[in-house]
């Protein structure tokens, strides 16, 4: 590896690696943006525990990594590496970690398909309308030049709406 241009890595902390840097700004998006700005690189190497990841904000790099399977390989449920494999080891075979050919995926799919049908989603519409109105109200109070942390805003909407869904007996 001598002589190669490897991505820079911020100094890691013992055991947790670069995790403190990712939580320093309170939200993942601003933390990653700050890391990329601080190190002035397109790609930064981060380590969290035993996992290594490469972070970037370039859509061309994202396109290449996700479509060039000859260079980067394709990570599927059969892979013995990557976040999919790590998640599957942690939670087992579930809707998003099982292959669509596995029985566990079929069971989860049949349970959820009715919940996400038109009839299943109909009770959520008033909640979504209320959340949309609240979002518009929040955004209309901002100055036109005031930045918006969209991730925090969407997380707030999700956490505000979820209890309303659970509180309705017909859901």
C-alpha positions as CSV (number, residue, x, y, z in Angstrom):
1,X,0.0,0.0,0.0
2,X,3.0,2.3,0.1
3,X,2.7,5.1,-2.4
4,X,-1.1,4.9,-2.8
5,X,-3.4,7.8,-2.1
6,X,-5.4,6.5,0.8
7,X,-8.2,8.5,2.3
8,X,-7.2,10.5,5.4
9,X,-8.5,9.4,8.8
10,X,-9.1,11.6,11.8
11,X,-7.3,10.3,14.9
12,X,-9.5,7.5,16.5
13,X,-10.3,7.1,20.2
14,X,-9.6,3.8,21.8
15,X,-12.3,1.1,21.4
16,X,-14.9,3.4,19.7
17,X,-12.7,4.8,16.9
18,X,-14.2,7.9,15.3
19,X,-17.7,7.6,16.9
20,X,-17.2,10.7,19.1
21,X,-16.7,12.8,16.0
22,X,-19.9,11.6,14.5
23,X,-21.9,12.6,17.5
24,X,-20.1,15.8,18.3
25,X,-22.6,18.1,16.5
26,X,-25.7,16.2,17.8
27,X,-26.8,15.0,14.4
28,X,-25.0,12.8,11.8
29,X,-25.3,15.1,8.8
30,X,-23.6,18.2,10.3
31,X,-20.9,16.0,12.0
32,X,-20.0,14.3,8.7
33,X,-20.0,17.7,6.9
34,X,-17.6,19.1,9.6
35,X,-15.3,16.2,9.3
36,X,-15.1,16.5,5.5
37,X,-14.5,20.3,5.9
38,X,-11.9,19.9,8.6
39,X,-9.8,17.4,6.7
40,X,-10.5,19.1,3.3
41,X,-10.7,15.8,1.4
42,X,-13.3,14.3,-0.9
43,X,-13.2,11.0,0.9
44,X,-12.4,10.4,4.6
45,X,-11.8,7.0,6.3
46,X,-13.7,6.5,9.6
47,X,-13.5,3.7,12.0
48,X,-16.3,2.8,14.5
49,X,-15.4,-0.1,16.7
50,X,-14.3,-2.9,14.3
51,X,-16.0,-1.4,11.3
52,X,-14.2,0.8,8.7
53,X,-16.2,3.1,6.4
54,X,-15.4,5.7,3.8
55,X,-17.4,8.9,3.8
56,X,-17.9,11.4,1.0
57,X,-20.4,13.9,-0.3
58,X,-19.7,13.5,-4.1
59,X,-22.7,12.1,-6.1
60,X,-20.3,10.9,-8.8
61,X,-18.4,8.8,-6.4
62,X,-21.7,7.4,-4.9
63,X,-22.9,6.5,-8.4
64,X,-19.6,4.7,-9.2
65,X,-19.5,2.8,-6.0
66,X,-23.1,1.6,-6.3
67,X,-23.0,0.7,-10.0
68,X,-19.5,-0.4,-10.7
69,X,-19.8,-4.0,-9.4
70,X,-16.8,-5.1,-11.3
71,X,-14.5,-2.8,-9.3
72,X,-16.4,-2.7,-6.0
73,X,-18.3,-5.9,-6.0
74,X,-21.9,-6.3,-5.1
75,X,-22.8,-6.7,-1.4
76,X,-25.9,-8.9,-1.0
77,X,-27.3,-11.1,1.8
78,X,-24.7,-13.7,0.9
79,X,-21.7,-11.4,1.5
80,X,-19.4,-12.1,4.4
81,X,-18.5,-8.4,4.8
82,X,-20.1,-4.9,4.9
83,X,-22.9,-3.3,6.9
84,X,-25.6,-5.7,5.5
85,X,-23.6,-8.7,6.9
86,X,-23.0,-7.0,10.2
87,X,-26.6,-6.1,10.6
88,X,-27.8,-9.6,9.7
89,X,-25.4,-11.0,12.4
90,X,-26.9,-8.7,14.9
91,X,-30.6,-8.9,14.2
92,X,-30.9,-12.1,12.2
93,X,-33.1,-12.7,9.2
94,X,-35.7,-10.1,9.1
95,X,-37.6,-8.1,6.4
96,X,-34.6,-6.0,5.4
97,X,-31.9,-8.5,6.2
98,X,-33.3,-11.7,4.8
99,X,-33.1,-12.6,1.1
100,X,-36.4,-12.5,-0.7
101,X,-36.0,-16.2,-1.3
102,X,-35.9,-17.0,2.4
103,X,-39.0,-18.0,4.4
104,X,-38.4,-15.2,7.0
105,X,-38.7,-12.5,4.4
106,X,-41.9,-14.0,3.1
107,X,-43.4,-14.1,6.6
108,X,-42.5,-10.5,7.3
109,X,-43.6,-9.4,3.9
110,X,-47.1,-11.0,4.3
111,X,-47.5,-9.3,7.7
112,X,-46.5,-5.9,6.5
113,X,-48.3,-5.9,3.1
114,X,-51.7,-5.5,4.7
115,X,-50.5,-2.6,6.9
116,X,-49.2,-0.7,3.9
117,X,-52.2,-1.3,1.7
118,X,-54.6,1.5,0.8
119,X,-57.0,0.5,3.6
120,X,-54.1,0.1,6.0
121,X,-52.7,3.5,5.3
122,X,-56.0,5.4,5.2
123,X,-56.1,6.2,9.0
124,X,-52.6,7.7,8.6
125,X,-53.7,10.4,6.1
126,X,-55.1,12.9,8.8
127,X,-51.8,12.5,10.7
128,X,-49.7,13.1,7.6
129,X,-51.9,16.2,6.8
130,X,-51.4,17.5,10.3
131,X,-47.6,16.9,10.2
132,X,-47.5,18.7,6.8
133,X,-49.3,21.7,8.2
134,X,-47.0,21.8,11.2
135,X,-43.9,21.6,8.9
136,X,-45.2,24.4,6.7
137,X,-46.0,26.5,9.8
138,X,-42.5,25.9,11.2
139,X,-40.8,26.7,7.9
140,X,-42.9,29.9,7.4
141,X,-41.6,31.3,10.7
142,X,-38.0,31.2,9.4
143,X,-36.2,34.0,7.7
144,X,-35.6,33.5,4.0
145,X,-31.8,33.3,4.6
146,X,-32.0,31.1,7.7
147,X,-30.5,27.6,7.1
148,X,-32.7,24.6,7.9
149,X,-31.4,21.3,9.3
150,X,-33.7,19.1,7.3
151,X,-32.6,15.9,9.0
152,X,-33.6,17.2,12.4
153,X,-36.9,18.6,11.1
154,X,-37.8,15.2,9.5
155,X,-36.8,13.3,12.6
156,X,-39.0,15.6,14.7
157,X,-41.9,15.0,12.3
158,X,-41.4,11.2,12.6
159,X,-41.3,11.2,16.3
160,X,-44.3,13.6,16.6
161,X,-46.4,11.4,14.2
162,X,-45.5,7.9,15.5
163,X,-47.3,8.4,18.9
164,X,-50.4,9.7,17.1
165,X,-50.5,6.5,15.0
166,X,-50.2,4.3,18.1
167,X,-52.9,6.3,19.9
168,X,-55.5,5.5,17.3
169,X,-57.4,2.3,18.2
170,X,-58.2,1.5,14.5
171,X,-54.6,1.4,13.6
